[in-house]
Amino acid sequence: MGRPVQKRLLRKLDVEMLLSTVQPHPSPRPDLEQYTIPVDVAATMLYIAAYTYGDIVNKRVLDLGCGTGRLALGAAFLGAESVVGVDLDKTAVKVALENAKTTRLKARTQWVAGDIDAVHGAFDTVLQNPPFGVQKRQADRKFLEKALETASTVYSLHKRPQGNKKFIRKLRSERARRASAHASSFLEEFIAGHSGRVKAVYPLLMTVPHMFDFHIKRKHDFVVDLYVIEKR
């Protein structure tokens, strides 16, 4: 049997504990920017979507570029009516399916191996951690377009162009508190041009461990902005 739909408010720690059991990609590809979203960032993103804005519980959720399923499974755990995860990488989708079985969330999740262009239908909420455009410039724009085409509300992570050390220290000291930030003028204009509106932006500290040969640090800290977007 699968996990029952959550009827009570869960602790953020409960979400983090579940997400920590989700296995990462066994052989991530740098050209696809397959960095697993850290547990704390994923839990914060899901908690804001579920309990600040009410966009998870009993909602139809789509995870674009789902990887091994961390955001999708977190949404199912929090009580989404149904969750669909889509990723171009067949290996990632296979691991996501295994993670769904392990977490007993298979019954409320579906997994699709394919390009996000193939996604059709209507969803309430999109969750996504798109490529930041390090390997392919503006790679996240395609994800924003598809998200706004398919859902009324979008939660999307985007790398901040300038995350200085002082601001990173501030985020470390305020991790338990949620600060707001200003949207990038370029992203805000792009979103507006696709019938969307930025409701809020939350800066989050992301830490990526040494994963590829070209990484020279044991870990890398940088700032990402969580965009909360609604379709106009």
SEDO-116608 format. One line per field, with one value per residue (C-alpha): residue number from 1; residue in three letters; x, y, z. Coordinates in pm, 1 decimal. Each point is the difference from the previous one (the first is absolute). Layout:
# residues N
n	NUM | ...
res	ALA | ...
px	X | ...
py	Y | ...
pz	Z | ...
This chain:
# residues 232
n	1 | 2 | 3 | 4 | 5 | 6 | 7 | 8 | 9 | 10 | 11 | 12 | 13 | 14 | 15 | 16 | 17 | 18 | 19 | 20 | 21 | 22 | 23 | 24 | 25 | 26 | 27 | 28 | 29 | 30 | 31 | 32 | 33 | 34 | 35 | 36 | 37 | 38 | 39 | 40 | 41 | 42 | 43 | 44 | 45 | 46 | 47 | 48 | 49 | 50 | 51 | 52 | 53 | 54 | 55 | 56 | 57 | 58 | 59 | 60 | 61 | 62 | 63 | 64 | 65 | 66 | 67 | 68 | 69 | 70 | 71 | 72 | 73 | 74 | 75 | 76 | 77 | 78 | 79 | 80 | 81 | 82 | 83 | 84 | 85 | 86 | 87 | 88 | 89 | 90 | 91 | 92 | 93 | 94 | 95 | 96 | 97 | 98 | 99 | 100 | 101 | 102 | 103 | 104 | 105 | 106 | 107 | 108 | 109 | 110 | 111 | 112 | 113 | 114 | 115 | 116 | 117 | 118 | 119 | 120 | 121 | 122 | 123 | 124 | 125 | 126 | 127 | 128 | 129 | 130 | 131 | 132 | 133 | 134 | 135 | 136 | 137 | 138 | 139 | 140 | 141 | 142 | 143 | 144 | 145 | 146 | 147 | 148 | 149 | 150 | 151 | 152 | 153 | 154 | 155 | 156 | 157 | 158 | 159 | 160 | 161 | 162 | 163 | 164 | 165 | 166 | 167 | 168 | 169 | 170 | 171 | 172 | 173 | 174 | 175 | 176 | 177 | 178 | 179 | 180 | 181 | 182 | 183 | 184 | 185 | 186 | 187 | 188 | 189 | 190 | 191 | 192 | 193 | 194 | 195 | 196 | 197 | 198 | 199 | 200 | 201 | 202 | 203 | 204 | 205 | 206 | 207 | 208 | 209 | 210 | 211 | 212 | 213 | 214 | 215 | 216 | 217 | 218 | 219 | 220 | 221 | 222 | 223 | 224 | 225 | 226 | 227 | 228 | 229 | 230 | 231 | 232
res	MET | GLY | ARG | PRO | VAL | GLN | LYS | ARG | LEU | LEU | ARG | LYS | LEU | ASP | VAL | GLU | MET | LEU | LEU | SER | THR | VAL | GLN | PRO | HIS | PRO | SER | PRO | ARG | PRO | ASP | LEU | GLU | GLN | TYR | THR | ILE | PRO | VAL | ASP | VAL | ALA | ALA | THR | MET | LEU | TYR | ILE | ALA | ALA | TYR | THR | TYR | GLY | ASP | ILE | VAL | ASN | LYS | ARG | VAL | LEU | ASP | LEU | GLY | CYS | GLY | THR | GLY | ARG | LEU | ALA | LEU | GLY | ALA | ALA | PHE | LEU | GLY | ALA | GLU | SER | VAL | VAL | GLY | VAL | ASP | LEU | ASP | LYS | THR | ALA | VAL | LYS | VAL | ALA | LEU | GLU | ASN | ALA | LYS | THR | THR | ARG | LEU | LYS | ALA | ARG | THR | GLN | TRP | VAL | ALA | GLY | ASP | ILE | ASP | ALA | VAL | HIS | GLY | ALA | PHE | ASP | THR | VAL | LEU | GLN | ASN | PRO | PRO | PHE | GLY | VAL | GLN | LYS | ARG | GLN | ALA | ASP | ARG | LYS | PHE | LEU | GLU | LYS | ALA | LEU | GLU | THR | ALA | SER | THR | VAL | TYR | SER | LEU | HIS | LYS | ARG | PRO | GLN | GLY | ASN | LYS | LYS | PHE | ILE | ARG | LYS | LEU | ARG | SER | GLU | ARG | ALA | ARG | ARG | ALA | SER | ALA | HIS | ALA | SER | SER | PHE | LEU | GLU | GLU | PHE | ILE | ALA | GLY | HIS | SER | GLY | ARG | VAL | LYS | ALA | VAL | TYR | PRO | LEU | LEU | MET | THR | VAL | PRO | HIS | MET | PHE | ASP | PHE | HIS | ILE | LYS | ARG | LYS | HIS | ASP | PHE | VAL | VAL | ASP | LEU | TYR | VAL | ILE | GLU | LYS | ARG
px	0.0 | 109.8 | 27.3 | -334.3 | -74.7 | 117.7 | -287.9 | 208.2 | 269.8 | 335.1 | 319.6 | 269.0 | 223.0 | -243.4 | 38.4 | 378.9 | 15.1 | -199.2 | 204.7 | 325.5 | -100.8 | -38.7 | 296.9 | 193.2 | 100.3 | 270.5 | 185.6 | -108.4 | 87.6 | 151.1 | -146.6 | -349.5 | 95.0 | -119.8 | 63.0 | -227.5 | -192.1 | 120.0 | -242.0 | -31.0 | -67.3 | -258.1 | -174.1 | -15.3 | -137.2 | -264.8 | -92.9 | -52.2 | -210.7 | -208.4 | -52.5 | 66.8 | -202.7 | -205.9 | 117.2 | 87.4 | -265.7 | -276.0 | 155.6 | 112.4 | 374.7 | 251.6 | 376.7 | 185.1 | 353.0 | -76.1 | 335.1 | -26.4 | -320.7 | 85.4 | -250.3 | -269.5 | 16.9 | 1.9 | -320.0 | -164.6 | 108.0 | -154.7 | -335.4 | -16.5 | -292.0 | 233.0 | 353.9 | 161.1 | 378.9 | 158.6 | 366.2 | 197.2 | 239.9 | -134.3 | 240.6 | -123.4 | -361.6 | 80.6 | 159.0 | -300.5 | -232.7 | 211.3 | -3.1 | -379.9 | -16.9 | 243.0 | -190.5 | -336.3 | -118.3 | -30.5 | -381.6 | -19.8 | 294.1 | 52.6 | 332.0 | 61.9 | 332.3 | -1.9 | 50.9 | -218.3 | -132.3 | -204.8 | -191.1 | -364.9 | -293.5 | -96.6 | 155.4 | -50.9 | 365.6 | 339.8 | 309.3 | 331.8 | 372.7 | 93.5 | 353.0 | 157.7 | 146.0 | 363.6 | 55.9 | -265.9 | -90.6 | -361.4 | -83.2 | -253.3 | -217.4 | -142.1 | -109.8 | -170.5 | -189.7 | -127.1 | -83.5 | -213.7 | -163.7 | -113.3 | -70.0 | -152.7 | 279.3 | 372.2 | 281.9 | 331.4 | 363.1 | 242.0 | 364.3 | 59.1 | 248.7 | 182.3 | 3.3 | 279.6 | 167.8 | -160.9 | -349.0 | 85.9 | 109.9 | -328.7 | -198.5 | 195.9 | -86.9 | -367.9 | -66.5 | -297.4 | -157.4 | -137.5 | 111.6 | -147.4 | 198.9 | -45.9 | -56.7 | 254.5 | -128.6 | 78.4 | -181.0 | -293.2 | -33.9 | 28.4 | -265.9 | -232.5 | 44.6 | -134.3 | -312.2 | 151.3 | 54.2 | 265.4 | -176.0 | 309.9 | 369.1 | 178.6 | 382.7 | 136.2 | 352.4 | 92.0 | 305.7 | 126.3 | 266.9 | 295.3 | -161.0 | 191.3 | 366.2 | -11.1 | -111.6 | 295.7 | -168.2 | -118.9 | -334.3 | -142.3 | -248.8 | -212.3 | -335.0 | -310.3 | -329.3 | -327.7 | -250.1 | -367.9 | -185.4 | -368.3 | -159.5 | -191.0
py	0.0 | 358.1 | 276.5 | 156.4 | 352.9 | 243.0 | 166.2 | 193.9 | 260.7 | -174.6 | 123.8 | 115.3 | -258.2 | -273.9 | 115.3 | 16.5 | -351.6 | -139.1 | 189.7 | -125.3 | -355.3 | 91.3 | -140.7 | 233.5 | -65.1 | -271.3 | 167.1 | 364.1 | 179.5 | 350.4 | 93.5 | -50.9 | 181.1 | -296.3 | 138.4 | -158.7 | 268.0 | 6.3 | -134.2 | 330.6 | 202.0 | -251.1 | -11.9 | 380.0 | 26.4 | -264.4 | 146.9 | 347.0 | -144.3 | -215.2 | 218.3 | 361.0 | -11.4 | -321.8 | -135.7 | -363.6 | -171.0 | -150.3 | 157.8 | -148.5 | 57.6 | -18.1 | -21.0 | 102.8 | -138.4 | -219.1 | -176.6 | -284.3 | 142.5 | 200.8 | 286.0 | -224.9 | -247.6 | 281.3 | 136.9 | -342.6 | -39.3 | 337.4 | -108.1 | 84.5 | -166.7 | -121.5 | 73.2 | -44.1 | 12.4 | 53.0 | -28.6 | -47.5 | -243.9 | -357.3 | -98.7 | 282.6 | -101.5 | -362.7 | 105.4 | 225.8 | -296.9 | -203.2 | 291.5 | 13.0 | -366.5 | 41.9 | 297.7 | -174.7 | 284.2 | -191.9 | 6.2 | 380.0 | 58.3 | -52.9 | 23.5 | 93.2 | -36.3 | 260.8 | 360.8 | 250.8 | 114.1 | -319.6 | 102.8 | 94.3 | 43.2 | 223.9 | -0.2 | 214.3 | 37.2 | -39.8 | -60.2 | 20.3 | 26.0 | 71.3 | 16.1 | 327.9 | 64.3 | -54.4 | -251.6 | 129.5 | 365.7 | 76.7 | -370.9 | 85.7 | 206.6 | -310.1 | -132.7 | 326.0 | 4.0 | -356.6 | 61.0 | 305.2 | -188.3 | -286.9 | 137.9 | 294.8 | 21.4 | -62.1 | -43.9 | 27.5 | 24.8 | 231.6 | 78.2 | 352.2 | 179.4 | 160.7 | -185.4 | 167.6 | -145.5 | 251.8 | -97.1 | -371.7 | 54.4 | 177.2 | -290.1 | -245.3 | 195.7 | 32.0 | -345.9 | -53.2 | 327.2 | 68.6 | 325.5 | 151.1 | 132.0 | 193.1 | -180.3 | 22.7 | 263.1 | -227.3 | -299.6 | 214.0 | 135.6 | -348.6 | -136.4 | 294.3 | -66.6 | -351.8 | 107.9 | -37.5 | 219.7 | -33.6 | -15.1 | -38.6 | -87.1 | -185.3 | -16.8 | -339.0 | -122.2 | -300.2 | -215.4 | -232.3 | -259.6 | -90.3 | -207.0 | 44.6 | 8.6 | 372.0 | 83.1 | 140.4 | 45.2 | -262.5 | 180.7 | 314.4 | 235.5 | 231.9 | 178.4 | -113.1 | 185.4 | -183.1 | 172.0 | -31.1 | 70.9 | 13.5 | -6.3 | 317.0
pz	0.0 | -63.1 | 253.8 | 100.4 | -120.6 | 267.2 | 183.8 | 253.8 | -17.2 | -11.3 | 157.4 | -238.4 | 167.7 | -110.2 | -360.4 | 28.1 | 144.7 | -290.4 | -259.1 | 152.3 | -99.2 | -369.0 | -189.3 | -234.2 | -359.3 | -16.6 | -288.7 | -47.2 | -323.3 | 12.9 | -341.4 | 145.3 | 322.9 | 206.0 | 345.0 | 259.0 | 185.9 | 364.0 | 260.1 | 187.7 | -315.7 | -125.8 | 338.0 | 24.0 | -353.4 | 68.0 | 337.9 | -149.8 | -282.0 | 234.2 | 305.3 | -101.1 | -321.2 | 20.0 | -336.1 | 85.4 | 213.0 | -217.9 | -312.3 | -332.3 | -3.9 | -285.0 | 52.2 | -316.7 | -17.8 | 300.6 | 19.9 | 251.0 | 143.8 | 309.8 | -58.1 | -147.4 | 287.8 | 253.7 | -154.3 | 13.4 | 362.5 | 89.0 | -141.4 | -370.2 | -176.3 | -274.5 | -116.4 | -341.3 | -34.9 | -342.7 | -92.5 | -319.4 | 167.4 | 10.1 | 275.6 | 222.3 | -56.3 | 79.4 | 329.8 | 72.0 | -40.5 | 241.9 | 243.7 | -25.4 | 95.2 | 288.4 | 142.2 | -54.6 | -225.2 | -325.3 | 1.8 | -32.2 | -232.4 | -372.1 | -180.9 | -361.7 | -183.8 | -273.5 | -97.6 | 182.0 | -341.0 | -0.6 | 314.1 | -54.8 | 231.3 | 290.2 | 345.7 | 306.8 | 93.0 | -163.8 | 212.4 | -179.4 | 47.8 | -362.4 | -143.8 | 105.9 | -343.1 | 100.1 | -281.0 | -238.1 | 27.6 | 95.4 | 31.1 | 271.1 | -236.6 | -171.1 | 339.3 | 93.5 | -329.1 | 47.2 | 365.6 | -79.6 | -284.1 | 221.9 | 349.3 | 181.4 | 260.0 | -42.8 | 251.5 | -181.2 | 116.0 | -182.5 | 68.9 | 117.0 | -228.6 | 292.2 | 330.1 | 195.6 | 308.0 | 235.4 | -114.3 | 25.9 | 363.0 | 66.7 | -141.5 | 214.7 | 312.7 | -99.2 | -142.2 | 230.2 | -114.5 | -344.9 | -155.8 | -312.8 | -294.4 | -321.5 | -328.0 | -277.7 | -242.1 | -294.4 | 149.1 | 109.0 | -353.3 | -150.2 | 237.1 | -73.8 | -372.4 | 55.8 | 191.0 | 344.6 | 303.9 | 270.8 | 337.1 | 216.5 | -8.3 | 280.7 | 4.9 | 106.8 | 61.1 | -214.2 | 61.4 | -272.6 | 88.5 | -220.7 | -278.4 | -325.1 | -102.0 | -75.6 | 355.8 | 193.4 | 341.0 | 247.1 | -5.3 | -153.7 | 165.8 | -209.0 | 15.9 | -185.6 | -12.2 | 35.9 | -228.7 | 88.4 | -323.7 | -83.5 | -342.2 | -75.3
